[in-house]
Amino acid sequence: MKQRPAFCSRPSVKFLPWLLVAMALASDCSSTERLSGAPGPEAHFQTRLSANQAVSLEISPMLGADVSVVGSSDPHVQLDATPLNDYSGVTITPSVNSGWLRLRLDPSGSGQRSFNWLFRHHAEAKITLRVPHLATVAINGVNGPVRVDGVSGPLSVKIVNGAIEVNGAGTMLSLHLVNGPIDAGITDLSRVPNISIVGTNGSIDVTVPRGFKARVSAQTLLGPLDQQVNDAAAPGIVNIRLVAGPVAIEER
């Protein structure tokens, strides 16, 4: 049998471990490069809310955000934005018109942010908004979860991807989400219900206190429906619409 030349056997065995090491180092280097951006400076805003003034938080589509909205007895509005794994910071632009305090959040600096959400799949900024608990509040964004606690005034939340979770809400409520779950816990019955909750893919779970009265219309095209609340003679209305996923509205 013809023997294989020496240079075709032993050197290749020795070369293989070095090749694997080189590949591992290259992988580590590329990973380090993707995550090397340090968080930028935090952004803060605070002002006293005027009587009957509403609050609007507009989040740029280029900014993935993890949003927390907290209601309190303090008459001030406070907004804190902390960048996460980013190369610069967040810009807050306030304006006042038509009875609204409008707060706009945009990424500042690096033009690479448009790819961060797609490739990293996590929030770029953690945002905390504190408002008077009876204030009218509107939140609009694209990517990121929104959690609202203790805001019983009129509330509107519209996002595309993420989740919406509302606790201690009133009965003036508008929640719109394309992809993700919606959980709404209603506790304040001081206003006639006017509730609209709309989703595409995910789930909708609404809980109301005993004594809640409203004409409830709930529908899901692809998923189970558990509707335990409906009063055809009540003045208030609740509209719940979902394309794919379960829907539940119940008393607790």
Residue pairs with C-beta under 8 A, 6 or more apart in sequence:
34 119
34 120
35 85
37 85
37 86
37 87
37 110
38 87
39 82
39 83
39 84
39 85
39 86
40 83
40 86
40 87
40 88
40 89
40 90
40 108
40 109
41 83
41 89
42 80
42 81
42 82
42 83
42 89
42 90
43 79
43 80
43 81
43 89
43 90
43 91
43 92
44 78
44 79
44 80
44 81
44 92
45 77
45 78
45 79
45 92
45 94
45 103
46 76
46 77
46 78
46 79
47 76
47 77
47 94
47 101
48 75
48 76
48 77
49 55
49 75
49 76
49 77
49 101
49 131
49 132
49 135
50 101
52 99
53 96
53 99
53 100
53 101
53 135
54 99
54 100
54 101
54 135
54 136
54 137
54 138
54 154
55 77
55 100
55 101
55 103
55 129
55 131
55 135
55 136
55 137
55 138
56 100
56 101
56 102
56 103
56 137
56 138
56 140
57 67
57 69
57 79
57 103
57 105
57 127
57 129
57 137
57 138
57 139
57 140
57 141
58 102
58 103
58 104
58 105
58 140
58 141
59 65
59 67
59 105
59 127
59 139
59 140
59 141
59 142
59 144
60 104
60 105
60 106
60 107
61 141
61 142
61 143
62 106
62 107
62 113
62 114
63 90
63 105
63 106
63 107
63 113
63 124
63 125
63 141
63 143
64 116
64 117
64 122
64 123
64 124
64 125
64 142
64 143
64 144
65 105
65 123
65 124
65 125
65 126
65 127
65 141
65 143
65 144
66 84
66 123
66 125
66 126
66 127
66 144
66 145
67 127
67 128
67 129
67 139
67 141
67 144
67 145
67 146
67 147
68 126
68 127
68 128
68 129
68 147
68 148
68 149
69 128
69 129
69 130
69 131
69 137
69 139
69 146
69 147
69 148
69 149
69 151
70 128
70 129
70 130
70 131
70 149
70 150
70 151
71 130
71 131
71 132
71 133
71 134
71 135
71 148
71 149
71 150
71 151
71 152
71 153
71 168
72 130
72 131
72 132
72 133
72 150
73 132
73 133
74 130
74 132
75 132
76 130
76 132
77 101
77 103
77 129
77 130
77 131
77 132
77 135
78 128
78 129
78 130
79 92
79 103
79 127
79 128
79 129
79 130
80 127
80 128
81 90
81 92
81 105
81 125
81 126
81 127
82 125
82 126
82 127
83 89
83 90
83 124
83 125
84 122
84 123
84 124
84 125
84 126
85 116
85 120
85 122
85 124
86 107
86 110
86 113
86 116
86 124
86 125
87 109
87 110
87 112
87 113
88 107
88 108
88 109
88 110
89 107
89 108
89 109
90 105
90 106
90 107
90 108
90 125
91 105
91 106
91 107
91 108
92 103
92 104
92 105
93 103
93 104
93 105
93 106
94 101
94 102
94 103
94 104
95 101
95 102
95 104
96 102
103 129
105 125
105 127
107 113
107 124
113 124
116 124
117 124
117 143
123 143
123 144
123 145
129 137
129 139
131 137
131 151
132 153
133 150
133 151
133 152
133 153
134 152
134 153
135 151
135 153
136 153
136 154
136 155
137 148
137 151
137 153
137 154
137 155
137 156
138 155
138 156
138 157
139 146
139 148
139 156
139 157
139 158
139 159
140 158
140 159
141 158
141 159
141 160
142 159
142 160
142 161
143 159
143 160
143 161
143 162
144 159
144 161
144 162
145 162
145 163
145 164
145 165
145 180
146 157
146 159
146 162
146 163
146 164
146 165
147 165
147 166
147 167
148 155
148 157
148 164
148 165
148 166
148 167
148 169
149 167
149 168
150 167
150 168
151 166
151 168
151 169
151 170
152 168
152 169
152 170
152 187
152 188
152 190
153 170
153 172
154 170
154 172
154 173
155 166
155 169
155 170
155 172
155 173
155 174
156 173
156 174
156 175
157 164
157 166
157 174
157 175
157 176
157 177
158 174
158 175
158 176
158 177
159 176
159 177
159 178
159 180
160 177
160 178
160 179
161 178
161 179
161 180
162 177
162 179
162 180
163 177
163 180
163 181
163 182
163 183
163 202
164 175
164 177
164 180
164 181
164 182
164 183
164 184
165 182
165 183
166 173
166 175
166 183
166 184
166 185
167 185
168 185
168 187
168 188
169 184
169 185
169 186
169 187
169 188
170 186
170 188
170 190
170 191
171 186
171 188
171 189
171 190
171 191
171 192
171 193
171 194
171 195
171 212
171 214
171 236
172 191
172 193
172 194
172 195
173 184
173 186
173 194
173 195
173 196
173 197
174 195
174 196
174 197
175 182
175 184
175 196
175 197
175 198
176 196
176 197
176 198
176 199
177 198
177 199
177 200
177 202
178 199
178 200
178 201
179 200
179 201
179 202
180 199
180 201
180 202
181 202
181 203
181 204
181 205
181 245
182 197
182 199
182 202
182 203
182 204
182 205
183 205
183 206
184 197
184 204
184 205
184 206
184 207
185 206
185 207
186 195
186 206
186 207
186 208
186 209
186 212
187 209
189 209
189 211
189 212
192 235
192 236
193 212
193 213
193 214
193 234
193 236
193 237
193 238
194 236
194 237
195 206
195 214
195 236
195 237
195 238
195 239
195 240
196 239
197 204
197 206
197 238
197 239
197 240
197 241
198 239
198 240
198 241
198 242
199 241
199 242
199 243
199 245
200 242
200 243
200 244
201 243
201 244
201 245
202 242
202 244
202 245
203 223
203 242
203 245
203 246
203 247
204 220
204 240
204 242
204 245
204 246
204 247
204 248
205 246
205 247
205 248
206 238
206 240
206 248
206 249
206 250
207 249
207 250
207 251
207 252
208 229
208 249
208 250
208 251
208 252
209 251
209 252
210 251
210 252
212 229
212 251
213 231
213 234
213 236
214 229
214 230
214 231
214 234
214 236
214 237
214 238
215 230
215 231
215 232
215 234
215 236
215 237
215 238
216 227
216 229
216 230
216 231
216 237
216 238
216 240
216 249
217 237
217 238
217 239
217 240
218 225
218 227
218 238
218 240
218 247
218 249
219 225
219 240
219 241
219 242
219 247
220 241
220 242
220 243
220 244
220 245
220 246
220 247
221 242
221 243
221 244
222 243
222 244
222 245
223 242
223 244
223 245
223 246
223 247
224 246
224 247
225 246
225 247
225 248
226 246
226 247
226 248
226 249
226 250
227 247
227 248
227 249
228 249
228 250
228 251
229 238
229 249
229 250
229 251
238 249
240 247
240 249
